[in-house]
Amino acid sequence: MWRSVLLHGFVDRNPGSFQGLPGSLSPGSLALSPSEGIILIAPGRSLQYVLETPLLDVVGVSCSVRFRHPGRAVSSSVRIIRLGEEFMLSLEPLTTFQALVRVRVHRVWHDIGQLPNPSSSFVELGFDWHTSGKTYLRVDRRLVGYHDALSRGSRLTIEDVAFGSPESPAGSSDPHYQLGEFSVRALSRHARWPRRHVAAVHHRS
């Protein structure tokens, strides 16, 4: 059964209110803008949610992320989301008007599709992968990428969910972006799941 690992819809206009499996934010994770309902991801400013109990034998992931890249074009690698150490979704430079969407499952990188450089408005990026190899990439709910044999037979372990680069120091040149609503779901072979958890995190930026 698919279960929510971490989600936030900003329904209550509190950017620090998350729902998902039991866990906690790592120190210094958030740079919040309560009035706009967004999270700023930048050097030294990330969002990392560490699960109390890692998810083992994960055979499917489904992610939906609304974000805005403020630059006129993606000029360097932008890490959007990382699930544990074995899964990562990022943007790579391609053209003035397009960015390349790249996914890493274990140590193998795959180019899965493209999206317009989201410089002026938020874009919704949706990604679905299953151990059968079927993989879908959607931009604003429109299918823009498909693969029928991506990392077929793989299993994942998810210890945390991270947006941006938690290890990046404040003075680095890593690019930044604005994070809106997001959801992360996973499908595991394990029958037992921890209870759903609601976390209200209060933070002053």
Secondary structure, 3 states (H helix, E strand, C coil): CEEEEEEECCCCCCCCEEEECCEEECCCCCCEECCCCEEEEECCECEEEEEEEEEEEEEEEEEEEEEECCCCCCCCCEEEEEECCCEEEEEEECCCCEEEEEEEECCEEEEEEEEECCCCCCEEEEEEEECCCCEEEEECCEEEEEECCCCCCCCEEEEEEEECCCCCCCCCCCCCEEEEEEEEEEEECCCCCCCCEEEECCCCC
